[in-house]
Amino acid sequence: MKGLKTNLIAVVAVGLVAASAVGAAAQDPESSTRSVAYTTGFAGSPVSFVEPTEESVPGGRQMRGLGYIDIPVNFSDARLAGLMSISANGAGQDFADGFANLESRTYRITNDDGAWTGSGDYIVAGGSEPPGFIEQESVVLTGDGAYDGLVAYLFIEFTSGNPELEAVILEVERAPYPEPVAVE
């Protein structure tokens, strides 16, 4: 996880250097909605919750239709602050001394100026053997409204209390995923 944060900070540093090279944009009143930024924040508790359906399957269990609605999110950069909703489908498995769940999630953050939408993965696993307990989530969000043309990489760290959030906002078009490398 530390390597991921280091890479995230490196991306921000490169972006900030590139952004500072465009000094004229800093004079533009709309530049605050277009600038590259590293931001931190936290999430509160959801206003409502949609109970998923769960089913036992060979080797584990499946969960479909989980929903967290209107989670207040606060960031040091107001562009990502607002209400977040999450929908999820997942699969999990118990083993001798622990468990593991992997969920595919869709996210939407809305505020008065626009919205951010994206998909990402969430994993939670625990057991007595290393790594012990892990809970991580990351997502790439695409902006709409005032945030059209912006992309935000969001990393969620679960600690005691409210989840801690880190994000990088970039003015880029997200590249498509490549085909797998052919192995001969």
ABEGO torsion letter per residue (X at the ends): XAAAAAAAAAAAAAAAAAAAABAAAAABAAAAAABBBBBBBBBBBBABBBBBBBBBBBGEBBBBGBBBBGBBBBBABAAABEBBBBBBBBBBBBBAABBBBBBBBBBBBBBAAEBBBBBBBBBBBBBABOAEBBBBBBBBBBBBEAABGBBBBBBBBBBBEBBBBBBBBBBBBBBBBBBBBBBX
